[in-house]
Amino acid sequence: MEIDELFAALSERKELTQALRDEIIRIYGARGKKAIHAIDERRIKKYSDFFVVVGSSDEYIVDDDFCTCRDFIFRKGRCWHELAVRIADAIESFEVIDRWYQAAWTTEIPPDKQYLS
């Protein structure tokens, strides 16, 4: 199965069947396993301004094709947080939080540093 076919199937079924889980892991390996695990644990949050993934050591903002995690920045692209959001969005499996994530930022850390903390 190609990636486009995978996401079309996810969007159509709106669930992570065992076959789709296996396909995600086949295509994405360890990143796929971590993404599925985060979805199963309901760690994908959709705020009014961003998706946020609660990772093992921090929360990461995911916006379109960007993530605030170090892995994304160092690899210049794909991380498991971004994949988790893409899957969760396709199957509509995320917690909706009806407020702006930016409202949770503190004034102690300048906004330009909060993405990388």
PEDA-V291401 format. One record per residue. N is the residue number from 0. RES is the residue in three letters. PHI is phi in degrees with one decimal (* if undefined). D_CENTER is the distance of its C-alpha to the mean C-alpha in whole Angstrom. Layout:
n->N res->RES phi->PHI d_center->D_CENTER
n->N res->RES phi->PHI d_center->D_CENTER
This chain:
n->0 res->MET phi->* d_center->21
n->1 res->GLU phi->-82.8 d_center->20
n->2 res->ILE phi->-60.4 d_center->16
n->3 res->ASP phi->-61.2 d_center->18
n->4 res->GLU phi->-66.0 d_center->19
n->5 res->LEU phi->-59.6 d_center->16
n->6 res->PHE phi->-71.6 d_center->14
n->7 res->ALA phi->-66.1 d_center->18
n->8 res->ALA phi->-65.8 d_center->18
n->9 res->LEU phi->-62.1 d_center->15
n->10 res->SER phi->-64.6 d_center->16
n->11 res->GLU phi->-73.3 d_center->19
n->12 res->ARG phi->-80.0 d_center->19
n->13 res->LYS phi->60.2 d_center->16
n->14 res->GLU phi->-156.9 d_center->16
n->15 res->LEU phi->-96.0 d_center->15
n->16 res->THR phi->-70.8 d_center->19
n->17 res->GLN phi->-61.4 d_center->20
n->18 res->ALA phi->-63.9 d_center->20
n->19 res->LEU phi->-71.0 d_center->17
n->20 res->ARG phi->-60.5 d_center->16
n->21 res->ASP phi->-60.7 d_center->18
n->22 res->GLU phi->-68.7 d_center->18
n->23 res->ILE phi->-60.2 d_center->14
n->24 res->ILE phi->-67.3 d_center->15
n->25 res->ARG phi->-62.6 d_center->18
n->26 res->ILE phi->-77.6 d_center->17
n->27 res->TYR phi->-107.1 d_center->14
n->28 res->GLY phi->62.0 d_center->16
n->29 res->ALA phi->-61.2 d_center->14
n->30 res->ARG phi->-62.6 d_center->11
n->31 res->GLY phi->-64.7 d_center->11
n->32 res->LYS phi->-61.7 d_center->12
n->33 res->LYS phi->-64.3 d_center->10
n->34 res->ALA phi->-62.8 d_center->7
n->35 res->ILE phi->-61.8 d_center->10
n->36 res->HIS phi->-60.1 d_center->11
n->37 res->ALA phi->-63.6 d_center->8
n->38 res->ILE phi->-66.3 d_center->8
n->39 res->ASP phi->-60.0 d_center->12
n->40 res->GLU phi->-89.6 d_center->12
n->41 res->ARG phi->57.7 d_center->11
n->42 res->ARG phi->-100.2 d_center->9
n->43 res->ILE phi->-104.5 d_center->6
n->44 res->LYS phi->-117.6 d_center->9
n->45 res->LYS phi->-112.5 d_center->10
n->46 res->TYR phi->-89.1 d_center->13
n->47 res->SER phi->-66.2 d_center->15
n->48 res->ASP phi->-112.4 d_center->14
n->49 res->PHE phi->-147.1 d_center->10
n->50 res->PHE phi->-86.5 d_center->7
n->51 res->VAL phi->-130.5 d_center->7
n->52 res->VAL phi->-109.9 d_center->5
n->53 res->VAL phi->-84.7 d_center->9
n->54 res->GLY phi->-88.9 d_center->9
n->55 res->SER phi->-74.1 d_center->13
n->56 res->SER phi->-126.6 d_center->15
n->57 res->ASP phi->-166.5 d_center->13
n->58 res->GLU phi->-101.2 d_center->10
n->59 res->TYR phi->-124.3 d_center->8
n->60 res->ILE phi->-83.1 d_center->8
n->61 res->VAL phi->-122.7 d_center->6
n->62 res->ASP phi->-135.4 d_center->9
n->63 res->ASP phi->54.2 d_center->10
n->64 res->ASP phi->-101.8 d_center->10
n->65 res->PHE phi->-140.1 d_center->10
n->66 res->CYS phi->-136.2 d_center->8
n->67 res->THR phi->-86.0 d_center->11
n->68 res->CYS phi->-75.4 d_center->11
n->69 res->ARG phi->-65.8 d_center->14
n->70 res->ASP phi->-58.6 d_center->13
n->71 res->PHE phi->-61.9 d_center->12
n->72 res->ILE phi->-67.4 d_center->15
n->73 res->PHE phi->-71.7 d_center->17
n->74 res->ARG phi->-84.4 d_center->16
n->75 res->LYS phi->58.2 d_center->16
n->76 res->GLY phi->160.4 d_center->13
n->77 res->ARG phi->-38.7 d_center->10
n->78 res->CYS phi->-132.8 d_center->9
n->79 res->TRP phi->-71.1 d_center->7
n->80 res->HIS phi->-64.6 d_center->4
n->81 res->GLU phi->-63.2 d_center->4
n->82 res->LEU phi->-63.1 d_center->5
n->83 res->ALA phi->-60.3 d_center->4
n->84 res->VAL phi->-65.3 d_center->3
n->85 res->ARG phi->-62.1 d_center->6
n->86 res->ILE phi->-68.6 d_center->8
n->87 res->ALA phi->-60.0 d_center->7
n->88 res->ASP phi->-66.2 d_center->9
n->89 res->ALA phi->-63.4 d_center->11
n->90 res->ILE phi->-99.8 d_center->12
n->91 res->GLU phi->55.5 d_center->12
n->92 res->SER phi->-123.0 d_center->11
n->93 res->PHE phi->-154.9 d_center->10
n->94 res->GLU phi->-87.9 d_center->12
n->95 res->VAL phi->-90.4 d_center->14
n->96 res->ILE phi->-117.6 d_center->15
n->97 res->ASP phi->-83.2 d_center->18
n->98 res->ARG phi->-163.9 d_center->18
n->99 res->TRP phi->-84.7 d_center->17
n->100 res->TYR phi->-63.3 d_center->15
n->101 res->GLN phi->-59.3 d_center->17
n->102 res->ALA phi->-65.0 d_center->20
n->103 res->ALA phi->-83.8 d_center->19
n->104 res->TRP phi->-65.5 d_center->20
n->105 res->THR phi->-93.4 d_center->23
n->106 res->THR phi->-83.8 d_center->26
n->107 res->GLU phi->-72.3 d_center->27
n->108 res->ILE phi->-110.8 d_center->24
n->109 res->PRO phi->-58.8 d_center->24
n->110 res->PRO phi->-53.3 d_center->21
n->111 res->ASP phi->-70.0 d_center->21
n->112 res->LYS phi->-98.6 d_center->21
n->113 res->GLN phi->-68.4 d_center->18
n->114 res->TYR phi->-63.7 d_center->15
n->115 res->LEU phi->-101.8 d_center->17
n->116 res->SER phi->-82.1 d_center->18
